[in-house]
Amino acid sequence: MATIGNNSINAKLVLLGDMGTGKSSLVLRFVKGQFLEFQESTIGAAFFSQTLAVSDATVKLEIWDTAGQERYHSLAPMYYRGAAAAIIVYDISRMESFERAKKWVQELQKQGNPSMVTSLVGNKCDLEDKREVLTEASEARTYAEDNGLFFMETSAKTAINVNDIFYEIARRLPRAQPAQQPAGMVIADRPAEISRASTCCS
Amino acid sequence: MAADIETSPSSSSSSLQNHYPTIDPTTFDLIVYGTGLPESLLAAAAASAAKSVLHLDPNPFYGSHFTSLSLASLSSFLELPSSSVDSSPLPHPPTAAEDTSSYEAVDLRRLRLYSDAETSGNFPEPSKGFLVDLPGPRILYCADAMVDLLLRSGASHHVEFKSVDATLIFWEGKLCAVPDSRQAIFRDRTLGLAEKNQMMKFLKLVQGHIDSDQCGDGGTVEEDGFVRIPADDLEMPFADFLRSKRLPPKIRAMILYAITLADYDQENAESSKKLIVTKDGIESLALYTKSVARFPNALGAFIYPMYGHGELPQAFCRCAAVKGALYVLHMPVCALLLDKETGKYKGVKLASGQDIFSHQVVMDPSFEVPSSISPPNVACEGLNASSLSGRVAKGVCITGSSIVPDSSNVLVIFPPKSLYSDQTTTIQVLQLSSNVAVCPPGL
């Protein structure tokens, strides 16, 4: 959830979308500036943190990847909890992944956080010659507009629009909104985290 | 779900293929069946030891018997599996290749854990907004080994906790607060001065013993002045020990049932099933004292996970997934595959008809391997129907107001005999509020 203090915002961002659409690659491109042609299915990190400076605030995004639990439709409710933003990813060269992205949108709407910033991302836009999902007309952009999502096409490979999508999310996060759920404490033995926990404990 | 699958073999085979996904790869180091807390811990441990893990659950949700369910799912869970699936063999897909393979398929059964379920009144709306812990009422000591494990594994990042605001004990017809620190003992208005002194003296004795334990060697009087409790005393029943320190009955009850959380009557050696000895009692007190001071944001000794205890298995499963474990919910295992010649475990047969192989398998103890076979390389230490004797009665009440004003999360202890004369066990009641997100705001 987005927590606010001194113009700095902490927000959890979750990635959704079918296997092989490039969710992990987008994060790796954004956080580390890397791209691997044959990215392994799992990336071995629970989440990535990245701090962004936008005009009126500092936004610390905690970016959660599915860790492969989406592969057989076994994402835990925990994954969605407290998320302030979501990126739903499909592969523009696979129509099936776009159809599945619509399912993820529904799934997300069921979680019922109306203030969540949600974006639809058509990844692998470098694969123009293999494109199956059209950008304009009755497809992706229209669908996104109808469902209150903001839409971009990206390429983790060439880095097109990757930073833009994360910055746009940071700009759209609500600034002065009461916390959705009462905050609990994150248990921690290290002093640094204790002070962090004390700021988010009501 | 069961009805879908148990159609005639010839007609169902094609629809089955659509219903269940095909798992790839088909060989693993370890298959874990059931996503309860113990299984999830094992999966996380195995995955972080770089084993390839397939983690399955027949239910469409995480946590097995350790889950937290919404009211609507709870009623269907209590009704459906116990009546139709549990006592019968799990649905069995058709397999043409069975005769030619070198494996023997042994059907699994699932034991029913719930004998009786009863509901009254209508579900309050929104029923999705209420979460009920199947393993509840459950709380954690802040210094619990589980909390250490959460921290060490990194699972602690996925779960947030709230303090249990207060522990109350029902004593002589009234609810009394259990003091959680020396200061609280002094402030307490329900205790007399003599009682306070006895309790402080006792706590000092216990603290001295704990400190000397931490110093290491086992002399009776340490150089730094800590006095150990004599070995004979350590083996005697804790209740007798408390009595020998002339603690009044109310304080004894607090220590035994609200701090040590003893389930059975400790004051009556004949009728009690589980008598706590002083050594264990002291350990619990040490755990309690350590818990009170552990986290700066926690008020008392106990904490409760937001969104319920079902978050804990999910957290460990996520740890396992991050380390590469493969997760498939809603995937029943219908049989174990054993080598026809050696009788050794080879793999599992899934409800999809797919065979998956692994070196080892771990199953939720409520899955029963027929006793006719006891493969030499399988440690069958699960439950079995004949050895199940203990029963627990659990109830969930949804109330419109708090037991005590201005408290949201409260543990209430009704010690043995406090409600009626032949009450042999403690009754623990945990009141939870919307600040742990198990019910809609405002309750």
Interface residues (C-beta under 8 A of the other chain):
Chain A: T42 G44 A45 A46 F47 A67 G68 Q69 R71 Y72 H73 S74 A76 P77 M78 Y79 R81 Q181 P182 A183 G184 M185 V186 I187 A188 D189 I194 A197 S198 C201
Chain B: P21 I23 F61 Y62 C142 V147 L150 L151 G154 S156 H157 H158 V159 E160 F161 K162 F295 P296 N297 A298 I303 P305 M306 Y307 E311 Q314 A315 C317 R318 C319 A321 V322 K323 G324 L326 Y327 V328 L329 H330 M331 S434 N435 V436 A437
